[in-house]
Amino acid sequence: MKILIAVDGSLHTQKALDYLAAHRAMFVDGHELIVVHVCTGLPGHAVRHLSKDVVDDYYTEENAKVLEPVKAFFARHEIGNFRTEPRHGHAAEEILKAATAGGAELIVMGTHGHGIFGRALMGSVATKVVSETDISVLLVQ
């Protein structure tokens, strides 16, 4: 099974990774893990004034800040059956695109656990992912 793990560098991501490691037989061993981090896209008016190399370097550095600790976590837990997929743009949209393109059968995400009013006022990446996919989603709080 292909399992997409959406990471953002937060404590909630760490809880999701800890959960996967604790339930290794169910979610890690024998599966292909796709680790996705979506860094916020730069505004178009800023990108116009920067070279492609500067923009690419920015995205590479921002994604590495989140993905390198995940790689270290996997190394400590002797998990090698993963690949990383750095992206930029709107988080929920990019997670959904990556899941579809990668043929994921499960999406795993940490969630901040906002209540119903928090989701209504602020929106939620997890809420959007759950509501816009037919792929099973495991939310870890």
C-alpha positions as CSV (number, residue, x, y, z in Angstrom):
1,M,0.0,0.0,0.0
2,K,1.2,3.6,-0.7
3,I,0.7,5.8,2.3
4,L,1.1,9.6,2.0
5,I,2.3,11.3,5.1
6,A,1.7,15.1,5.1
7,V,4.2,16.9,7.3
8,D,4.5,20.5,8.4
9,G,7.2,20.5,11.1
10,S,4.7,21.0,13.9
11,L,4.2,19.0,17.1
12,H,1.1,17.6,15.4
13,T,3.4,16.1,12.7
14,Q,5.6,14.6,15.4
15,K,2.6,13.0,17.0
16,A,1.6,11.5,13.6
17,L,5.1,10.2,13.0
18,D,5.3,8.7,16.6
19,Y,1.9,7.0,16.0
20,L,3.2,5.5,12.7
21,A,6.4,4.2,14.4
22,A,4.4,2.8,17.3
23,H,2.1,1.0,14.9
24,R,4.9,0.0,12.5
25,A,3.4,-3.3,11.5
26,M,0.2,-1.7,10.3
27,F,1.5,1.5,8.7
28,V,5.2,1.2,7.9
29,D,6.5,-2.3,7.2
30,G,5.7,-3.5,3.7
31,H,4.3,-0.2,2.6
32,E,5.6,2.6,0.4
33,L,5.7,5.9,2.3
34,I,5.4,9.2,0.5
35,V,6.4,12.1,2.8
36,V,5.0,15.4,1.5
37,H,5.7,18.9,2.8
38,V,4.1,21.9,1.2
39,C,5.7,25.2,1.7
40,T,3.6,28.3,1.2
41,G,4.0,29.7,-2.3
42,L,5.7,33.1,-2.7
43,P,3.4,35.9,-3.9
44,G,3.4,36.5,-7.6
45,H,4.4,40.1,-7.2
46,A,7.5,39.1,-5.3
47,V,8.5,36.2,-7.7
48,R,8.4,38.6,-10.6
49,H,11.4,40.4,-9.2
50,L,13.5,37.4,-8.3
51,S,15.5,35.0,-10.4
52,K,14.3,31.5,-10.8
53,D,17.4,30.3,-8.9
54,V,16.6,32.5,-5.9
55,V,13.0,31.2,-5.9
56,D,14.1,27.6,-6.3
57,D,16.7,28.0,-3.5
58,Y,14.0,29.5,-1.2
59,Y,11.7,26.5,-1.7
60,T,14.5,24.0,-1.3
61,E,15.6,25.6,2.0
62,E,12.1,25.9,3.4
63,N,11.2,22.3,2.5
64,A,14.5,21.0,4.0
65,K,13.7,22.7,7.3
66,V,10.8,20.3,7.7
67,L,11.9,17.2,5.7
68,E,15.4,16.8,7.1
69,P,14.1,16.2,10.7
70,V,11.6,13.7,9.3
71,K,14.4,11.9,7.5
72,A,16.4,11.9,10.8
73,F,13.4,10.5,12.6
74,F,13.0,7.7,10.0
75,A,16.8,6.9,10.3
76,R,16.5,6.6,14.1
77,H,13.6,4.2,13.7
78,E,15.3,2.3,10.8
79,I,12.6,3.2,8.4
80,G,13.9,3.3,4.9
81,N,10.9,2.6,2.7
82,F,10.0,6.3,2.1
83,R,10.6,9.1,-0.4
84,T,10.1,12.8,0.1
85,E,8.1,15.0,-2.1
86,P,8.7,18.7,-1.5
87,R,6.0,21.0,-2.9
88,H,4.9,24.6,-2.7
89,G,1.5,26.2,-2.9
90,H,-1.8,25.8,-1.0
91,A,-1.2,22.9,1.5
92,A,-4.5,21.0,1.1
93,E,-4.5,21.3,-2.7
94,E,-0.9,20.1,-3.0
95,I,-1.5,17.2,-0.6
96,L,-4.5,16.1,-2.6
97,K,-2.5,16.4,-5.9
98,A,0.4,14.4,-4.5
99,A,-1.9,11.7,-3.1
100,T,-3.6,11.3,-6.5
101,A,-0.4,11.4,-8.5
102,G,1.3,9.0,-6.2
103,G,-1.5,6.5,-6.1
104,A,-1.8,6.8,-2.3
105,E,-4.4,4.6,-0.7
106,L,-4.1,6.3,2.7
107,I,-3.3,9.9,3.8
108,V,-1.9,10.4,7.3
109,M,-1.8,13.8,8.9
110,G,-1.4,15.3,12.3
111,T,-4.3,17.7,13.1
112,H,-4.4,20.6,15.4
113,G,-7.7,19.5,16.8
114,H,-9.6,22.8,16.4
115,G,-13.2,22.6,17.5
116,I,-16.1,23.1,15.2
117,F,-16.0,26.8,15.6
118,G,-12.3,27.0,15.0
119,R,-12.6,25.1,11.7
120,A,-15.5,27.3,10.6
121,L,-13.6,30.5,11.3
122,M,-10.1,29.5,10.3
123,G,-10.5,26.6,7.9
124,S,-8.3,23.6,8.2
125,V,-6.0,21.8,5.9
126,A,-7.2,18.5,7.4
127,T,-10.8,19.4,6.9
128,K,-10.3,20.3,3.3
129,V,-8.3,17.1,2.6
130,V,-11.0,14.9,4.2
131,S,-13.8,16.6,2.4
132,E,-12.3,16.6,-1.0
133,T,-10.8,13.1,-1.4
134,D,-12.1,9.6,-1.8
135,I,-8.8,8.3,-0.3
136,S,-9.0,7.2,3.3
137,V,-7.5,9.7,5.7
138,L,-6.0,9.0,9.2
139,L,-5.9,12.1,11.4
140,V,-3.7,11.9,14.4
141,Q,-4.4,14.4,17.2
